[in-house]
Amino acid sequence: MFYLLIFLLQMKLIKIKTDLIKAIEFDKRLGFVPTMGALHEGHKALIKTSQKNCKKTLVSIFINPTQFNNKKDFKTYPKNLKKDLIYLKKLKVDYVYLPTVKQIYWKKNDKIKLNKLQNILCAKFRKGHFEGVLDVLDRFIELISPQKMFMGEKDFQQFFLVKNFIENKYNTKVYICKTIRNKNNLALSSRNSLLNKQSFAASEIITKKLLKLKKEITRNTKNYKKLIFILKKELFKNFDIKIEYLECRNTHNLSTNILNKPFKLFVAYYIDNVRLIDNF
Ligand code: AMP
C-alpha cells in the first residue's frame, strides 16, 4: 500500500473541483480523455494520441449516472479504480480527475434534447442516454476548457453528437481515434469483462461475420438490406442474442443514404445480458 501511494504521488490525482481549476490554470495545450474507468488498450490509444498532440493530458474517470437508462446496468458497470490508477501512472498521464456526482451536478443546466433526426441507433434504444452524455461533457468542458478532446470510433454515434455539440459551444476540438480490437477483431470494451467465456467466444465469431457482411455490402451496396436480413436470420439461428439494430448509415450525416457514399455498418446486441455495440 505504501509503495502504491509513493508510485501514485507522481501523478496529480484530483478529486476536488477547485483543486482541478488551480492545477490546470496555466495549461494552454491540454488534452482531455473522458472515461468511465475499467481501462483497457482502447483508452490507452486515446491517451497516447493526446500525449502526442498535447503538452499535458488529463484523464477523467467518472461513471456518469445520468447516461444510464437502466439502473442494473449502472450498478453492475465494471469498476477497478486501483488497477486503473496504476495503469494511468505507467502511461505517465499528467492529471487524473475523479469527481463525485455532487461535484459534477452542482448546478442545474438547461435540458439537452436530441432532435428527431438524431433519434436513431443507440439514441432510439437507450432513451436519455446521449442527453446524459452531452450534459456531463458540457460540464467537464466548461470546467476544464481543454484545447483538444479525444474519443473512440467504437462509439461513433457518440463521437458524432459530441463533436457537433461541443465544437458549436466551446473552442475545444474533438478528435476521433480508431477502434482497438483484440486478435480476433472483437472491439475492446469495459463491458467485455462481464461476458462469460462462451459468450466472449460467440461475440468474436459474430464480429467476424459482421466484418464479412461489411465487405459484402461494400461490393454490392444496392442489395444491403437483403444482405443484412440474411445475416440477421443466421445470427438468430446460431446464437442466443437479441439484436437491437444492425444498420448501414452514411458516415457524414448518419442518414440511411449510403449509395455511392462513405458508410458504416452499425450494430448493437445483447448477449449474456450484456449490451455490446460496434461499427465497421
Ligand atoms: P468509456 O470508458 O467506455 O466511456 O470510453 C471512454 C472513451 O474510450 C470513449 O471515447 C470510447 O469511445 C473510447 N473507447 C472505448 N473502447 C474503445 C476501443 N476499443 N477503441 C478505441 N476507443 C475506445
Boltz pocket constraint, residues with backbone or C-beta under 6 A from the ligand:
constraints:
  - pocket:
      binder: B
      contacts: [[A, 34], [A, 35], [A, 36], [A, 37], [A, 41], [A, 42], [A, 43], [A, 45], [A, 46], [A, 150], [A, 151], [A, 152], [A, 153], [A, 154], [A, 155], [A, 177], [A, 178], [A, 179], [A, 180], [A, 181], [A, 187], [A, 188], [A, 189], [A, 190]]
      max_distance: 6.0
